[in-house]
Amino acid sequence: MTINTDKTENVTDAINTRITTREFLDKPVPTDMLKQIFETARRTPSGGNLQPWNVHVLTGAPLDNFRGEVIGKLMQGGTEKDTFPPYPQPLWEPLRSWRYKMGEDMYKLLGIPKDDKPARMRQIGKNFMFFGAPVGILITGDKRLEVPQHFDIGIYLQTLMLLAREQGLHTAPQGSWRAFPDTVKKHTNHPDEQHVLVGMSMGYANPDAPVNDLVSDRAELSELVKFYP
Ligand SMILES: Cc1cc2nc3c(=O)[nH]c(=O)nc-3n(C[C@H](O)[C@H](O)[C@H](O)COP(=O)(O)O)c2cc1C
């Protein structure tokens, strides 16, 4: 299947055509379009209407400086302390198999064999280039937030992803940015009481990139949803 880059007409189409896009075109997103997305996303609901997200939208030189510094650090083997582990450890079934299958399907599409660790690391490293996207989004939040506020931030992400589809844009939500909290702080200048929670790439998908053909599996409806009666 090839990625659908049309503007979507309705929410169902936006949901069905959204995929995590891991290669973007070097084509800027018009500023007005970008501002409209974030303006509309203000309507995202949150428990108690706390609106616990702090959003940093990087384009142009600030984006290039930020990702340049992260990549430089990575190339020198530099690491920072993750704000949160990406998954519970150890991951249990069937969650473990879902995660494994997604990774294997992606590397298969890219023709990267299991034992080619350097090629797999290079692919993972593309996270830290925002997959070549012209817009890099970092979301920070107060360290005192509880689990329910993290749901709110997830809802905010989905709002952005669907609004992006309406504009013919694609996105990649990225927990990977939790691995570089110090560099995020340096480039966003967020207050000390906050830390990075998640990031997102946004832009025009490269329709010719094989990685963008990945349509990840889902559990059957009956496995996770019960209707009563
Ligand atoms: C909160 C969140 C964080 C994610 N972090 C990453 C990431 O750091 N890197 C990445 O390549 N994909 C990341 N993903 C994408 C997931 O792997 C992807 O959503 C999942 O495999 C389903 O595929 P789809 O989005 O293409 O439907 C993330 C998704 C979510 C919702």
The ligand as an SDF file (V2000), in Angstrom:
LIG
                    3D

 31 33  0  0  0  0  0  0  0  0999 V2000
    3.0250    8.3230   22.1030 C   0  0  0  0  0  0  0  0  0  0  0  0
    3.7170    7.6310   20.9510 C   0  0  0  0  0  0  0  0  0  0  0  0
    5.0900    7.6190   20.8720 C   0  0  0  0  0  0  0  0  0  0  0  0
    5.7320    7.0180   19.7650 C   0  0  0  0  0  0  0  0  0  0  0  0
    7.0990    7.0840   19.6610 N   0  0  0  0  0  0  0  0  0  0  0  0
    7.6970    6.6740   18.5270 C   0  0  0  0  0  0  0  0  0  0  0  0
    9.0800    6.9050   18.3170 C   0  0  0  0  0  0  0  0  0  0  0  0
    9.7800    7.4720   19.1540 O   0  0  0  0  0  0  0  0  0  0  0  0
    9.6280    6.5100   17.1460 N   0  0  0  0  0  0  0  0  0  0  0  0
    8.8810    5.8960   16.1630 C   0  0  0  0  0  0  0  0  0  0  0  0
    9.4340    5.5690   15.1150 O   0  0  0  0  0  0  0  0  0  0  0  0
    7.5660    5.6620   16.3470 N   0  0  0  0  0  0  0  0  0  0  0  0
    6.9520    6.0470   17.4870 C   0  0  0  0  0  0  0  0  0  0  0  0
    5.6070    5.8670   17.6500 N   0  0  0  0  0  0  0  0  0  0  0  0
    4.8320    5.2690   16.5720 C   0  0  0  0  0  0  0  0  0  0  0  0
    4.3020    3.8630   16.8930 C   0  0  0  0  0  0  0  0  0  0  0  0
    5.3010    2.9140   16.6860 O   0  0  0  0  0  0  0  0  0  0  0  0
    3.0930    3.6420   15.9730 C   0  0  0  0  0  0  0  0  0  0  0  0
    2.0720    4.5380   16.3160 O   0  0  0  0  0  0  0  0  0  0  0  0
    2.5210    2.2360   16.0280 C   0  0  0  0  0  0  0  0  0  0  0  0
    3.4640    1.2800   15.6150 O   0  0  0  0  0  0  0  0  0  0  0  0
    1.2740    2.1320   15.1450 C   0  0  0  0  0  0  0  0  0  0  0  0
    1.6060    2.4730   13.8240 O   0  0  0  0  0  0  0  0  0  0  0  0
    0.9400    3.6720   13.0420 P   0  0  0  0  0  0  0  0  0  0  0  0
    1.1070    4.9100   13.8620 O   0  0  0  0  0  0  0  0  0  0  0  0
    1.6810    3.7580   11.7490 O   0  0  0  0  0  0  0  0  0  0  0  0
   -0.5140    3.3360   12.8570 O   0  0  0  0  0  0  0  0  0  0  0  0
    4.9620    6.4030   18.7600 C   0  0  0  0  0  0  0  0  0  0  0  0
    3.5680    6.4090   18.8610 C   0  0  0  0  0  0  0  0  0  0  0  0
    2.9530    7.0170   19.9360 C   0  0  0  0  0  0  0  0  0  0  0  0
    1.4450    7.0500   19.9840 C   0  0  0  0  0  0  0  0  0  0  0  0
  1  2  1  0
  2  3  1  0
  2 30  2  0
  3  4  2  0
  4  5  1  0
  4 28  1  0
  5  6  2  0
  6  7  1  0
  6 13  1  0
  7  8  2  0
  7  9  1  0
  9 10  1  0
 10 11  2  0
 10 12  1  0
 12 13  2  0
 13 14  1  0
 14 15  1  0
 14 28  1  0
 15 16  1  0
 16 17  1  0
 16 18  1  0
 18 19  1  0
 18 20  1  0
 20 21  1  0
 20 22  1  0
 22 23  1  0
 23 24  1  0
 24 25  2  0
 24 26  1  0
 24 27  1  0
 28 29  2  0
 29 30  1  0
 30 31  1  0
M  END
$$$$
